[in-house]
């Protein structure tokens, strides 16, 4: 029996880092794109992933879907492991409503 998307993503959380800022940024976009209720139920550990993250879970992003803009903090380190620079990198996430299972 094939598992639902909810069952799959509850087993394997995404590598979300826990930033409240990015969570609120994505929640706002979900509210604008879908509904306020969908945004209130948003769980960043399970509801959004990158294109590659969904592929790793055997899902594909549906055709013509537009990603949700987010960012990750990148830390550049020297040879001794000391952080010498921090910067934000833009990434695109896709909500569980934007993907379908890959059929074998």
C-alpha positions as CSV (number, residue, x, y, z in Angstrom):
1,X,0.0,0.0,0.0
2,X,1.4,3.4,-1.0
3,X,1.9,5.9,1.9
4,X,0.3,9.3,1.7
5,X,2.5,12.4,1.5
6,X,1.6,13.2,5.1
7,X,2.8,9.8,6.3
8,X,6.1,10.0,4.4
9,X,7.0,13.5,5.5
10,X,6.2,12.8,9.1
11,X,8.7,10.0,9.0
12,X,11.5,12.0,7.5
13,X,11.7,15.6,8.7
14,X,13.4,18.1,6.4
15,X,16.7,19.7,7.5
16,X,15.0,22.9,8.6
17,X,17.4,24.8,10.9
18,X,14.8,26.3,13.2
19,X,14.9,29.9,12.2
20,X,11.8,31.7,13.2
21,X,12.5,34.4,10.6
22,X,12.5,32.0,7.7
23,X,9.5,30.1,9.2
24,X,7.5,33.4,9.3
25,X,8.6,34.4,5.8
26,X,7.4,31.1,4.3
27,X,4.2,31.1,6.4
28,X,3.4,34.5,4.9
29,X,3.8,33.3,1.4
30,X,1.6,30.2,2.1
31,X,-1.1,32.5,3.4
32,X,-1.0,34.6,0.3
33,X,-0.8,31.7,-2.1
34,X,-3.3,29.4,-0.5
35,X,-5.3,30.2,2.7
36,X,-4.7,31.6,6.2
37,X,-5.7,28.3,7.6
38,X,-3.1,26.5,5.6
39,X,-0.5,29.0,6.9
40,X,-1.6,28.4,10.5
41,X,-1.2,24.7,10.1
42,X,2.3,25.0,8.5
43,X,5.0,22.9,10.0
44,X,8.4,23.7,8.5
45,X,9.9,20.4,9.4
46,X,7.4,18.5,7.3
47,X,5.5,20.7,4.9
48,X,8.2,22.3,2.7
49,X,11.4,21.0,1.1
50,X,13.7,21.9,-1.7
51,X,13.2,20.3,-5.2
52,X,16.0,17.8,-4.3
53,X,14.5,17.2,-0.9
54,X,11.2,16.1,-2.4
55,X,13.0,13.9,-5.0
56,X,14.8,12.2,-2.2
57,X,11.4,11.3,-0.7
58,X,10.2,10.0,-4.1
59,X,8.0,13.0,-4.9
60,X,8.3,15.3,-7.8
61,X,7.3,19.0,-8.0
62,X,4.3,19.4,-10.2
63,X,4.7,21.2,-13.5
64,X,4.5,25.0,-13.5
65,X,4.8,25.3,-9.7
66,X,6.5,28.3,-8.4
67,X,8.7,27.9,-5.3
68,X,8.4,29.7,-2.0
69,X,11.3,32.0,-1.4
70,X,13.4,31.4,1.7
71,X,17.1,31.6,2.7
72,X,19.8,29.7,4.6
73,X,22.6,31.2,6.6
74,X,26.0,30.2,5.2
75,X,29.1,30.3,7.4
76,X,32.5,30.5,5.6
77,X,35.3,29.2,7.8
78,X,39.0,29.4,7.7
79,X,41.4,26.4,7.9
80,X,41.2,26.4,11.7
81,X,37.4,26.3,11.6
82,X,36.9,29.9,12.7
83,X,34.0,31.6,11.1
84,X,35.3,34.4,9.0
85,X,32.1,35.4,7.1
86,X,28.3,34.8,7.3
87,X,25.9,35.5,4.5
88,X,22.4,34.6,3.4
89,X,21.8,32.4,0.4
90,X,18.4,32.4,-1.3
91,X,16.7,29.0,-1.7
92,X,13.4,27.9,-3.1
93,X,11.1,25.6,-1.2
94,X,8.0,23.7,-2.4
95,X,5.0,23.0,-0.2
96,X,3.4,19.6,0.1
97,X,0.5,20.9,-2.0
98,X,2.8,21.4,-4.9
99,X,4.2,17.8,-5.2
100,X,3.0,14.3,-6.3
101,X,4.4,10.9,-5.6
102,X,6.7,9.4,-8.2
103,X,5.0,6.3,-9.6
104,X,7.1,3.3,-10.4
